[in-house]
């Protein structure tokens, strides 16, 4: 007769977590992204405030002569050939 180990879900999760080796190194690009995200979160109370700020900055830079490319055209899935 085969005997199966019966584990509860939490026991399995704990067993897997113990076996995992956590990588203590962090990608410098991710570190920078997280730092910027925290700064924005501290400065703005909502995503709408952040949006308004970024729109104002874009308007300011356009007045200074910065050029912006238009967004790419919307992808139309109906034009796909099968």
N, C-alpha and C positions, 0 to 999 in steps of 0.2 A: 504494500500500500504506500502511495506517495503521500508524504506529509508536507503540507504547504504552510509557510509562515504567514500568519495573519497579522497585518500591521494596520493600525489606524492611520488615516490620512496624515495627521500631524506628525506621527512617528516617521513616516516616509519622507516628509518634507524636511524634518530635522536631520535625518540620516543623509539626505542629499546635500543639505547645506554644510554639514560637517565635512563632507568629501570635497566640496568646492574650494579651490584656492582662489582667493580674491587678489586681483591684480591691483597693487597699491599705486602703480604709476598712473598718471592721468595725462591724457592727450592735451598738449598746450592750447590747441585750438578750442577744445571743449571747455577748458578752464577759462579762457577768455570769453567765450559765449556765456557761460554761467555768471561770470563777473558782471558783464554788461546787462544781462537779464536782471540780476539783483539790483543794479544801479537804477534801471528803469522802473523796477517794482517799488523802489524806495521813493523815487521822484514823482511817479504818477499813480493815482489812486484807481484808475480804471483804464481799460483798453481804449475807450473813446478819448480820454485825455491824451494818451500816447499818440493816437491817430491824428488828433488835432495838432499836436506839437510837430509831428513829422510832416504834415501838410504845410504848416507854416514855414518850417525849415526848407522844404522843397521850393516854396514860393520865393523865399529869400534868396536861395541859390540861383534860381532862374533869373531873378532880377540882377544878380551879379554876373550873368552871362553863361552860367553852366548850361550845357546841352544835355537833354535827356532823350534816349531812344524811345520810340513808341513801343507799346507792348506787342508781343507777337500776335498774329491773327489767331482767333479762336479756332481750335481744331474741330473740324466737322466730321463726325464719325460716319455720316451717311455717304460721304464721298469715297469710302474705302472700297477697293476692288476685291472681290472674293474669288 
